[in-house]
């Protein structure tokens, strides 16, 4: 990946709907060459998908919590059970006192409590530690650095 690819990735993370002409102008390529570069980034899996960023509060996702799951066994195989809970946006196997960290969005704290109950039903989960977010200062896209 060279500086042109990094420039394209940075711009696409800011606005994935930007035209190939505008992207190409920003990095010094023709629209056709830009299209080919982006296609190759997709084929290599560098660009995993193109999506839109939705304001969670506008669609009922007012409550954001990060929940650490304590376990009685290895939780590395729990991905399907966690993915079955639509309120979970991310799930990560972690090192430390907990086994898994999940990012949960719900409309109310009552719904969050229901998610916590469903998490306890997953085999191996022995406890949870939830941290509710009061305000998000910022979120960043993935930094595109030299390899």
Number of C-alpha atoms within 10 A of each C-alpha: 10 9 12 16 18 16 16 22 21 17 17 17 17 12 15 15 13 12 14 19 15 15 24 21 13 13 16 12 17 15 16 11 14 23 17 13 17 19 13 14 17 14 11 10 10 13 15 10 7 11 10 8 6 8 10 14 13 8 10 12 15 16 20 24 19 18 22 22 24 19 19 11 11 12 19 11 9 16 13 8 13 18 13 9 13 11 19 18 13 13 18 14 18 14 9 7 10 16 19 23 20 19 17 23 25 23 16 14 15 11 14 20 13 12 19 18 12 13 20 16 12 14 13 16 19 14 16 18 14 18 12 15 11 10 8 7 5 5 6 7 8 9 10 14 11 8 5
